């Protein structure tokens, strides 16, 4: 009789342990159960969010991350992705990169994934993030939030492989995309401070949207952050040697003095003494109307 009671007690104890709500395995086993899956996802996320220590979070991650990633493949829900992200686990990088492949009505996952990849310092995601910027999209689409998140992630990751993607985004005309993307790309190029961005940033001083204003402030700050590598190209632009800027000025019918006004202000911000001889020469030859040429 004693053995029988002990056996029953052992079985009950084992059953209770298997269904322990504090045990992540309890909820992992319920992830594929349609009735219990939403609560299971929520509980696994709570375990990550409220872990008492990094060691505790890692223990739960070892049990939960891979099953959650596998579930997301079949059910790409933002709630599942949030649970995955909460673990800050490198094993989720591939899933996060896959989430960057989105449609306009499912942009939430891409937005979440881009930000999470930056926090994980996942430089292997640079190309995938860059491709997000090249996706055709309506100017008014809410899905542009995913592009903005991608730009922010590229800036935070700081990998120079991002520069061509940001240049392409900054070069697009205001009628081709949400102009906020141009502004944020200018900011990101300044953060990366790669000389390849100088030429397009010079032109960004003169870009503007009739609705969203000009990218002059962002380009100005970015060029100052570039520092010395930006000085020579800017002086050449002042001297009329920047063919792309010349073509832009002709197409947009710049007023006299606009180029001199904007470039000289930025060179002044940079305290670019190397530009002084050219500035003196140009000023001596110029016939300018009074006005504010930074607009």
Beta strands, then each sheet from edge to edge (+ up, - down):
strand 1: 208-209
strand 2: 213-214
sheet 1: 1+ 2-
end
